[in-house]
Amino acid sequence: MNELNNKLIDFSIQDFQQDLIAWYLAEKRDLPWRKDQDPYKIWVSEIMLQQTRVDTVIPYFNAFVDKFPTIEALAAANEEEVLKAWEGLGYYSRVRNLHAAVKEVNESYSGIVPNTPEEISKLKGVGPYTKGAILSIAYNIPEPAVDGNVMRVFSRILSIWDDIAKPKTRKIFEETTYQIISKEDPSSFNQAVMELGALICTPTSPSCLLCPVREHCSAFEEGVQAELPIKSKKKKPKPLQMAAAVLYDQDRRLYIHKRPSTGLLANLWEYPNMEVQQEAGNTYRKQLQEFLLSTYGADVELLELSGTVEHVFSHLIWNISIFIGEVNNIPNDQLIAVTEKELEKYAFPVSHQKIYKIYLGSDKS
């Protein structure tokens, strides 16, 4: 930090703020959550934008705030409705935490999002970044909102060579932002840094010649912008071989299962599935058929392989073999039977939406 503090002594903070904010006010994208400074809408947008592209988020955000326009509306909704509105965005723990936190705001804060770092940090799922984003953008409080975009921008501007993949490095950037943030317009400042990282100071091939703060940038001056930020690589995701069954009965109802209330994709619905092993003489279809009988009491003859689905998580890759079959009996209550129309009410992960499409494309649908 001492070396960084020395850099900041020679850094023209006021000129940097003016150049950055002037560019942002002139060039900022017209995004739906920027139409006002409603803390609730900003909160929803920031949770959606975590690990998700802006273009993907826009239609989800519009639909979500149409369905749940206020804190009160979201607090009153049941979890099934909320998960359905989030269906396809992934990282579902984000919306479960948001839902729980909104209920707390509705009950404990009269439906008003807290405007102090201490209070807002107590809410479920509100970490340092979300706290800073809501406080600065909605309430114009000079709090840092440090994400990957912000660390990338400031690593280049100030030539910071610490590994941004390490949690302790975030503290360096938070301290840096505290010192550089505009006290007069922290809302525009934080959004401007994010916008700069998204549009100009991109991870690869940054558009330095278009950059409004190029003359303040140490990395550009030294010609090392392509080498920053320093980020150690994550472990490769582990592949997992799965098999899933789309089961139907003589009334053309489909059988679905609810995932556990904790863990990966908690409380979402899925087609029955299992992890399978490569074993001589024991095919995936046979393993799945035995699993369906022992776990759900489902007597079913599965057809040959109908297709495969690959789904990549940050730590896992699901390779799913899809089988279709008619149920000859009534399975136990771990599976529920629904019509194709009723299916629309249930929230499924993307991988299982793909499984359903394979079923629709089969000659059994």
C-alpha positions as a Markdown table, in Angstrom:
| # | Residue | x | y | z |
|---|---|---|---|---|
| 1 | Met | 0.0 | 0.0 | 0.0 |
| 2 | Asn | 2.9 | 2.4 | 0.6 |
| 3 | Glu | 4.0 | 2.2 | -3.0 |
| 4 | Leu | 0.4 | 2.8 | -4.1 |
| 5 | Asn | 0.0 | 5.8 | -1.8 |
| 6 | Asn | 3.2 | 7.2 | -3.3 |
| 7 | Lys | 1.6 | 6.8 | -6.8 |
| 8 | Leu | -1.6 | 8.6 | -5.6 |
| 9 | Ile | 0.5 | 11.6 | -4.4 |
| 10 | Asp | 1.4 | 12.3 | -8.0 |
| 11 | Phe | -2.0 | 11.3 | -9.4 |
| 12 | Ser | -4.3 | 14.2 | -10.4 |
| 13 | Ile | -7.4 | 12.8 | -8.7 |
| 14 | Gln | -9.7 | 15.8 | -9.6 |
| 15 | Asp | -8.7 | 15.9 | -13.2 |
| 16 | Phe | -9.2 | 12.1 | -13.5 |
| 17 | Gln | -12.7 | 12.4 | -11.9 |
| 18 | Gln | -13.7 | 15.2 | -14.2 |
| 19 | Asp | -12.5 | 13.5 | -17.4 |
| 20 | Leu | -14.1 | 10.1 | -16.4 |
| 21 | Ile | -17.5 | 11.5 | -15.3 |
| 22 | Ala | -17.8 | 13.9 | -18.3 |
| 23 | Trp | -17.2 | 10.9 | -20.6 |
| 24 | Tyr | -19.8 | 8.8 | -18.8 |
| 25 | Leu | -22.5 | 11.5 | -18.8 |
| 26 | Ala | -22.0 | 12.0 | -22.5 |
| 27 | Glu | -21.6 | 8.3 | -23.6 |
| 28 | Lys | -23.4 | 6.1 | -21.1 |
| 29 | Arg | -25.6 | 3.3 | -22.4 |
| 30 | Asp | -29.3 | 3.7 | -22.0 |
| 31 | Leu | -30.0 | 0.8 | -19.6 |
| 32 | Pro | -33.4 | 0.3 | -17.9 |
| 33 | Trp | -32.0 | 0.4 | -14.3 |
| 34 | Arg | -30.5 | 3.8 | -15.0 |
| 35 | Lys | -33.9 | 5.5 | -15.6 |
| 36 | Asp | -34.2 | 6.5 | -12.0 |
| 37 | Gln | -32.3 | 5.9 | -8.7 |
| 38 | Asp | -34.8 | 3.5 | -7.2 |
| 39 | Pro | -32.6 | 1.5 | -4.7 |
| 40 | Tyr | -34.8 | -1.6 | -5.2 |
| 41 | Lys | -34.3 | -1.6 | -9.0 |
| 42 | Ile | -30.6 | -0.9 | -8.6 |
| 43 | Trp | -30.4 | -3.8 | -6.2 |
| 44 | Val | -32.1 | -6.2 | -8.5 |
| 45 | Ser | -30.0 | -5.1 | -11.5 |
| 46 | Glu | -26.7 | -5.5 | -9.5 |
| 47 | Ile | -27.6 | -9.0 | -8.4 |
| 48 | Met | -28.6 | -10.0 | -11.9 |
| 49 | Leu | -25.4 | -8.5 | -13.4 |
| 50 | Gln | -23.2 | -10.7 | -11.2 |
| 51 | Gln | -21.5 | -13.2 | -13.5 |
| 52 | Thr | -24.0 | -12.3 | -16.3 |
| 53 | Arg | -23.7 | -10.1 | -19.4 |
| 54 | Val | -25.6 | -6.9 | -19.7 |
| 55 | Asp | -27.4 | -7.9 | -22.9 |
| 56 | Thr | -28.6 | -11.1 | -21.2 |
| 57 | Val | -29.8 | -9.2 | -18.1 |
| 58 | Ile | -31.9 | -6.5 | -19.8 |
| 59 | Pro | -35.0 | -8.6 | -20.8 |
| 60 | Tyr | -34.8 | -10.5 | -17.5 |
| 61 | Phe | -34.7 | -7.2 | -15.5 |
| 62 | Asn | -37.6 | -5.7 | -17.4 |
| 63 | Ala | -39.7 | -8.8 | -16.9 |
| 64 | Phe | -38.7 | -9.2 | -13.2 |
| 65 | Val | -39.6 | -5.6 | -12.3 |
| 66 | Asp | -42.8 | -5.8 | -14.3 |
| 67 | Lys | -43.8 | -8.8 | -12.2 |
| 68 | Phe | -42.4 | -7.6 | -8.9 |
| 69 | Pro | -42.3 | -3.7 | -9.2 |
| 70 | Thr | -41.7 | -3.0 | -5.6 |
| 71 | Ile | -40.1 | -4.4 | -2.4 |
| 72 | Glu | -43.6 | -5.3 | -1.2 |
| 73 | Ala | -44.5 | -7.2 | -4.3 |
| 74 | Leu | -41.3 | -9.3 | -4.3 |
| 75 | Ala | -41.6 | -9.9 | -0.5 |
| 76 | Ala | -45.2 | -11.2 | -0.9 |
| 77 | Ala | -44.3 | -13.6 | -3.8 |
| 78 | Asn | -43.7 | -17.3 | -3.2 |
| 79 | Glu | -40.4 | -18.9 | -4.0 |
| 80 | Glu | -41.7 | -20.9 | -7.0 |
| 81 | Glu | -42.8 | -17.6 | -8.7 |
| 82 | Val | -39.5 | -15.9 | -8.0 |
| 83 | Leu | -37.4 | -18.8 | -9.3 |
| 84 | Lys | -39.6 | -19.0 | -12.4 |
| 85 | Ala | -38.9 | -15.3 | -13.1 |
| 86 | Trp | -35.2 | -16.0 | -12.7 |
| 87 | Glu | -35.3 | -19.2 | -14.8 |
| 88 | Gly | -32.3 | -19.3 | -17.2 |
| 89 | Leu | -30.2 | -16.6 | -15.5 |
| 90 | Gly | -28.3 | -19.2 | -13.4 |
| 91 | Tyr | -26.5 | -18.9 | -10.1 |
| 92 | Tyr | -29.9 | -19.3 | -8.4 |
| 93 | Ser | -28.6 | -18.7 | -4.9 |
| 94 | Arg | -28.5 | -15.0 | -5.9 |
| 95 | Val | -32.2 | -14.7 | -6.3 |
| 96 | Arg | -33.0 | -16.9 | -3.2 |
| 97 | Asn | -30.8 | -14.5 | -1.1 |
| 98 | Leu | -32.4 | -11.5 | -2.7 |
| 99 | His | -35.8 | -12.8 | -1.9 |
| 100 | Ala | -34.9 | -13.4 | 1.7 |
| 101 | Ala | -33.2 | -10.0 | 2.0 |
| 102 | Val | -36.2 | -8.2 | 0.5 |
| 103 | Lys | -38.5 | -9.9 | 3.0 |
| 104 | Glu | -36.3 | -8.6 | 5.8 |
| 105 | Val | -36.3 | -5.1 | 4.3 |
| 106 | Asn | -40.1 | -5.2 | 4.1 |
| 107 | Glu | -40.5 | -6.4 | 7.7 |
| 108 | Ser | -37.7 | -4.6 | 9.5 |
| 109 | Tyr | -37.2 | -1.4 | 7.4 |
| 110 | Ser | -40.8 | -0.6 | 6.3 |
| 111 | Gly | -39.9 | -1.5 | 2.7 |
| 112 | Ile | -37.1 | 1.0 | 2.5 |
| 113 | Val | -33.6 | -0.3 | 1.5 |
| 114 | Pro | -31.2 | 0.8 | 4.3 |
| 115 | Asn | -28.8 | 3.6 | 3.4 |
| 116 | Thr | -25.9 | 2.9 | 5.8 |
| 117 | Pro | -23.0 | 0.5 | 5.2 |
| 118 | Glu | -23.7 | -1.1 | 8.6 |
| 119 | Glu | -27.4 | -1.9 | 8.0 |
| 120 | Ile | -27.3 | -2.8 | 4.4 |
| 121 | Ser | -24.3 | -5.2 | 5.0 |
| 122 | Lys | -26.6 | -7.3 | 7.3 |
| 123 | Leu | -28.9 | -8.3 | 4.5 |
| 124 | Lys | -28.5 | -11.7 | 3.0 |
| 125 | Gly | -26.4 | -11.8 | -0.2 |
| 126 | Val | -25.3 | -8.2 | 0.1 |
| 127 | Gly | -21.5 | -8.3 | 0.0 |
| 128 | Pro | -19.0 | -5.4 | -0.3 |
| 129 | Tyr | -19.6 | -4.9 | -4.0 |
| 130 | Thr | -23.4 | -4.9 | -3.9 |
| 131 | Lys | -23.3 | -2.7 | -0.7 |
| 132 | Gly | -21.1 | -0.1 | -2.5 |
| 133 | Ala | -23.2 | -0.2 | -5.7 |
| 134 | Ile | -26.5 | 0.4 | -4.0 |
| 135 | Leu | -25.2 | 3.1 | -1.6 |
| 136 | Ser | -23.3 | 5.0 | -4.3 |
| 137 | Ile | -25.7 | 4.7 | -7.2 |
| 138 | Ala | -29.0 | 5.0 | -5.4 |
| 139 | Tyr | -28.1 | 7.1 | -2.4 |
| 140 | Asn | -25.0 | 9.0 | -3.8 |
| 141 | Ile | -22.9 | 7.9 | -0.8 |
| 142 | Pro | -19.1 | 7.7 | -1.6 |
| 143 | Glu | -18.7 | 3.9 | -1.1 |
| 144 | Pro | -16.4 | 1.8 | -3.3 |
| 145 | Ala | -18.1 | -0.8 | -5.5 |
| 146 | Val | -15.2 | -3.0 | -6.5 |
| 147 | Asp | -15.7 | -5.9 | -9.0 |
| 148 | Gly | -13.6 | -7.4 | -11.8 |
| 149 | Asn | -14.2 | -4.4 | -14.1 |
| 150 | Val | -13.1 | -1.9 | -11.5 |
| 151 | Met | -10.0 | -3.9 | -10.5 |
| 152 | Arg | -9.0 | -4.2 | -14.2 |
| 153 | Val | -9.4 | -0.4 | -14.8 |
| 154 | Phe | -7.5 | 0.7 | -11.7 |
| 155 | Ser | -4.8 | -2.0 | -12.1 |
| 156 | Arg | -4.0 | -0.3 | -15.4 |
| 157 | Ile | -4.5 | 3.3 | -14.4 |
| 158 | Leu | -2.2 | 3.0 | -11.4 |
| 159 | Ser | -0.1 | 0.1 | -12.6 |
| 160 | Ile | -1.0 | -2.3 | -9.8 |
| 161 | Trp | 0.6 | -5.7 | -10.2 |
| 162 | Asp | -1.1 | -7.6 | -7.4 |
| 163 | Asp | -3.1 | -10.8 | -8.3 |
| 164 | Ile | -6.8 | -9.8 | -8.5 |
| 165 | Ala | -7.8 | -13.4 | -8.1 |
| 166 | Lys | -6.7 | -13.3 | -4.4 |
| 167 | Pro | -9.3 | -12.0 | -1.9 |
| 168 | Lys | -6.8 | -9.8 | -0.1 |
| 169 | Thr | -6.1 | -7.8 | -3.3 |
| 170 | Arg | -9.7 | -6.6 | -3.3 |
| 171 | Lys | -8.9 | -4.6 | -0.1 |
| 172 | Ile | -6.1 | -2.7 | -2.0 |
| 173 | Phe | -8.6 | -1.7 | -4.7 |
| 174 | Glu | -11.3 | -0.8 | -2.1 |
| 175 | Glu | -8.8 | 1.5 | -0.4 |
| 176 | Thr | -7.7 | 3.0 | -3.7 |
| 177 | Thr | -11.4 | 3.7 | -4.7 |
| 178 | Tyr | -12.0 | 5.4 | -1.3 |
| 179 | Gln | -9.2 | 7.8 | -2.1 |
| 180 | Ile | -10.1 | 8.4 | -5.8 |
| 181 | Ile | -14.0 | 8.4 | -5.7 |
| 182 | Ser | -15.8 | 11.6 | -6.4 |
| 183 | Lys | -17.4 | 12.9 | -3.2 |
| 184 | Glu | -19.7 | 15.2 | -5.1 |
| 185 | Asp | -21.0 | 12.6 | -7.6 |
| 186 | Pro | -20.1 | 9.0 | -6.4 |
| 187 | Ser | -23.1 | 7.6 | -8.3 |
| 188 | Ser | -21.7 | 8.7 | -11.7 |
| 189 | Phe | -18.1 | 8.0 | -10.7 |
| 190 | Asn | -18.7 | 4.3 | -9.8 |
| 191 | Gln | -21.0 | 3.7 | -12.8 |
| 192 | Ala | -18.4 | 5.4 | -15.0 |
| 193 | Val | -15.6 | 3.1 | -13.9 |
| 194 | Met | -17.8 | 0.1 | -14.5 |
| 195 | Glu | -18.8 | 1.5 | -17.9 |
| 196 | Leu | -15.2 | 2.2 | -18.8 |
| 197 | Gly | -14.3 | -1.4 | -18.0 |
| 198 | Ala | -17.2 | -2.8 | -20.0 |
| 199 | Leu | -16.8 | -0.7 | -23.1 |
| 200 | Ile | -13.2 | 0.6 | -23.4 |
| 201 | Cys | -10.8 | -1.0 | -20.8 |
| 202 | Thr | -11.8 | -4.5 | -21.8 |
| 203 | Pro | -10.0 | -7.7 | -20.6 |
| 204 | Thr | -8.3 | -8.2 | -24.0 |
| 205 | Ser | -7.4 | -5.6 | -26.7 |
| 206 | Pro | -8.4 | -2.5 | -24.6 |
| 207 | Ser | -9.4 | 0.5 | -26.8 |
| 208 | Cys | -6.8 | 2.8 | -25.4 |
| 209 | Leu | -7.0 | 5.3 | -28.2 |
| 210 | Leu | -10.7 | 5.9 | -27.4 |
| 211 | Cys | -10.1 | 6.1 | -23.6 |
| 212 | Pro | -11.2 | 9.3 | -21.9 |
| 213 | Val | -8.6 | 8.9 | -19.1 |
| 214 | Arg | -5.7 | 7.7 | -21.2 |
| 215 | Glu | -3.5 | 10.5 | -20.2 |
| 216 | His | -3.9 | 9.4 | -16.5 |
| 217 | Cys | -3.1 | 5.8 | -17.3 |
| 218 | Ser | 0.3 | 4.4 | -16.1 |
| 219 | Ala | -0.1 | 1.1 | -18.0 |
| 220 | Phe | -0.7 | 3.0 | -21.3 |
| 221 | Glu | 2.3 | 5.2 | -20.6 |
| 222 | Glu | 4.5 | 2.2 | -19.9 |
| 223 | Gly | 2.9 | 0.1 | -22.7 |
| 224 | Val | 1.9 | -2.7 | -20.4 |
| 225 | Gln | -1.9 | -2.5 | -20.6 |
| 226 | Ala | -2.1 | -6.0 | -22.2 |
| 227 | Glu | -0.2 | -7.5 | -19.3 |
| 228 | Leu | -2.6 | -6.1 | -16.6 |
| 229 | Pro | -4.4 | -7.1 | -14.5 |
| 230 | Ile | -2.5 | -10.0 | -13.1 |
| 231 | Lys | -4.9 | -12.9 | -12.5 |
| 232 | Ser | -4.0 | -16.4 | -11.6 |
| 233 | Lys | -6.0 | -19.1 | -13.4 |
| 234 | Lys | -8.8 | -21.1 | -11.8 |
| 235 | Lys | -8.8 | -24.9 | -11.7 |
| 236 | Lys | -10.5 | -26.4 | -14.7 |
| 237 | Pro | -14.1 | -27.6 | -14.0 |
| 238 | Lys | -14.5 | -31.3 | -13.3 |
| 239 | Pro | -16.4 | -33.4 | -15.9 |
| 240 | Leu | -19.3 | -35.5 | -14.6 |
| 241 | Gln | -21.1 | -38.1 | -16.6 |
| 242 | Met | -24.8 | -38.1 | -16.0 |
| 243 | Ala | -27.9 | -39.8 | -17.4 |
| 244 | Ala | -31.4 | -38.3 | -17.2 |
| 245 | Ala | -34.9 | -39.7 | -18.0 |
| 246 | Val | -37.9 | -38.0 | -19.5 |
| 247 | Leu | -40.7 | -40.2 | -18.3 |
| 248 | Tyr | -44.3 | -40.0 | -19.5 |
| 249 | Asp | -47.5 | -42.0 | -18.7 |
| 250 | Gln | -50.4 | -43.0 | -20.9 |
| 251 | Asp | -52.0 | -39.6 | -20.3 |
| 252 | Arg | -48.9 | -37.9 | -21.7 |
| 253 | Arg | -48.0 | -36.4 | -18.3 |
| 254 | Leu | -44.3 | -35.9 | -17.5 |
| 255 | Tyr | -42.6 | -36.8 | -14.3 |
| 256 | Ile | -40.4 | -34.2 | -12.5 |
| 257 | His | -38.5 | -34.0 | -9.3 |
| 258 | Lys | -37.6 | -31.1 | -7.0 |
| 259 | Arg | -34.0 | -30.7 | -6.1 |
| 260 | Pro | -33.0 | -30.4 | -2.4 |
| 261 | Ser | -33.4 | -27.0 | -0.6 |
| 262 | Thr | -29.6 | -26.6 | -0.3 |
| 263 | Gly | -26.7 | -27.0 | -2.6 |
| 264 | Leu | -26.4 | -26.6 | -6.4 |
| 265 | Leu | -29.6 | -25.4 | -8.1 |
| 266 | Ala | -31.5 | -25.7 | -4.8 |
| 267 | Asn | -35.3 | -26.0 | -5.1 |
| 268 | Leu | -35.3 | -26.0 | -8.9 |
| 269 | Trp | -37.2 | -28.8 | -10.7 |
| 270 | Glu | -35.6 | -31.4 | -13.0 |
| 271 | Tyr | -36.1 | -34.7 | -14.8 |
| 272 | Pro | -34.9 | -37.6 | -12.7 |
| 273 | Asn | -31.2 | -38.1 | -13.2 |
| 274 | Met | -28.1 | -39.7 | -11.7 |
| 275 | Glu | -24.3 | -39.8 | -12.1 |
| 276 | Val | -23.3 | -42.9 | -14.1 |
| 277 | Gln | -20.1 | -44.9 | -14.4 |
| 278 | Gln | -18.4 | -46.4 | -17.4 |
| 279 | Glu | -18.7 | -50.2 | -16.7 |
| 280 | Ala | -18.3 | -53.1 | -19.1 |
| 281 | Gly | -21.7 | -54.7 | -19.7 |
| 282 | Asn | -23.5 | -52.1 | -17.6 |
| 283 | Thr | -24.8 | -49.4 | -20.0 |
| 284 | Tyr | -25.9 | -45.9 | -18.9 |
| 285 | Arg | -29.4 | -46.9 | -19.9 |
| 286 | Lys | -29.4 | -50.0 | -17.6 |
| 287 | Gln | -27.9 | -48.0 | -14.7 |
| 288 | Leu | -30.6 | -45.3 | -15.1 |
| 289 | Gln | -33.4 | -47.9 | -15.3 |
| 290 | Glu | -32.2 | -49.6 | -12.1 |
| 291 | Phe | -31.9 | -46.2 | -10.4 |
| 292 | Leu | -35.4 | -45.2 | -11.4 |
| 293 | Leu | -36.8 | -48.4 | -10.0 |
| 294 | Ser | -34.9 | -48.3 | -6.7 |
| 295 | Thr | -35.2 | -44.6 | -6.0 |
| 296 | Tyr | -38.7 | -43.8 | -7.3 |
| 297 | Gly | -40.3 | -47.2 | -7.7 |
| 298 | Ala | -40.7 | -46.4 | -11.4 |
| 299 | Asp | -41.1 | -49.4 | -13.6 |
| 300 | Val | -40.0 | -48.1 | -17.0 |
| 301 | Glu | -38.5 | -49.4 | -20.2 |
| 302 | Leu | -36.2 | -46.8 | -21.5 |
| 303 | Leu | -35.6 | -46.3 | -25.3 |
| 304 | Glu | -32.2 | -45.9 | -26.9 |
| 305 | Leu | -30.3 | -42.7 | -26.3 |
| 306 | Ser | -32.2 | -39.7 | -27.6 |
| 307 | Gly | -29.5 | -37.1 | -27.3 |
| 308 | Thr | -26.9 | -35.5 | -25.0 |
| 309 | Val | -26.6 | -32.2 | -23.2 |
| 310 | Glu | -23.5 | -30.5 | -21.9 |
| 311 | His | -23.8 | -27.8 | -19.2 |
| 312 | Val | -20.8 | -26.0 | -17.8 |
| 313 | Phe | -20.7 | -24.6 | -14.3 |
| 314 | Ser | -17.7 | -22.8 | -12.8 |
| 315 | His | -16.5 | -26.0 | -11.1 |
| 316 | Leu | -18.3 | -28.8 | -12.9 |
| 317 | Ile | -19.2 | -29.9 | -16.4 |
| 318 | Trp | -22.3 | -32.0 | -16.7 |
| 319 | Asn | -22.3 | -34.4 | -19.7 |
| 320 | Ile | -25.9 | -35.7 | -19.7 |
| 321 | Ser | -27.2 | -38.7 | -21.7 |
| 322 | Ile | -30.9 | -38.3 | -22.3 |
| 323 | Phe | -33.3 | -41.3 | -22.4 |
| 324 | Ile | -37.1 | -41.3 | -22.8 |
| 325 | Gly | -39.5 | -43.9 | -21.5 |
| 326 | Glu | -43.1 | -44.7 | -20.6 |
| 327 | Val | -43.9 | -45.4 | -17.0 |
| 328 | Asn | -45.9 | -48.6 | -16.4 |
| 329 | Asn | -46.9 | -47.9 | -12.8 |
| 330 | Ile | -47.3 | -45.0 | -10.4 |
| 331 | Pro | -43.9 | -43.9 | -9.0 |
| 332 | Asn | -43.5 | -42.8 | -5.4 |
| 333 | Asp | -44.2 | -39.2 | -4.4 |
| 334 | Gln | -40.7 | -38.0 | -4.9 |
| 335 | Leu | -41.8 | -37.6 | -8.6 |
| 336 | Ile | -44.8 | -35.6 | -9.5 |
| 337 | Ala | -46.8 | -35.9 | -12.8 |
| 338 | Val | -47.6 | -32.7 | -14.7 |
| 339 | Thr | -49.1 | -31.9 | -18.0 |
| 340 | Glu | -47.1 | -30.0 | -20.6 |
| 341 | Lys | -49.2 | -26.9 | -19.8 |
| 342 | Glu | -48.6 | -27.2 | -16.1 |
| 343 | Leu | -44.9 | -27.6 | -16.8 |
| 344 | Glu | -44.8 | -23.8 | -17.5 |
| 345 | Lys | -45.3 | -23.0 | -13.8 |
| 346 | Tyr | -42.1 | -24.8 | -12.7 |
| 347 | Ala | -38.6 | -23.3 | -12.8 |
| 348 | Phe | -36.0 | -25.6 | -14.4 |
| 349 | Pro | -32.2 | -25.1 | -14.8 |
| 350 | Val | -31.0 | -24.5 | -18.4 |
| 351 | Ser | -29.7 | -28.0 | -18.7 |
| 352 | His | -33.1 | -29.5 | -18.0 |
| 353 | Gln | -34.8 | -27.0 | -20.4 |
| 354 | Lys | -32.5 | -28.4 | -23.0 |
| 355 | Ile | -33.5 | -32.0 | -22.0 |
| 356 | Tyr | -37.2 | -31.1 | -22.5 |
| 357 | Lys | -36.4 | -29.7 | -26.0 |
| 358 | Ile | -34.8 | -33.1 | -26.9 |
| 359 | Tyr | -38.0 | -34.8 | -25.7 |
| 360 | Leu | -40.1 | -32.4 | -27.9 |
| 361 | Gly | -37.9 | -33.3 | -30.9 |
| 362 | Ser | -38.4 | -37.0 | -30.4 |
| 363 | Asp | -41.1 | -39.1 | -32.0 |
| 364 | Lys | -42.5 | -39.8 | -28.5 |
| 365 | Ser | -43.5 | -36.3 | -27.6 |
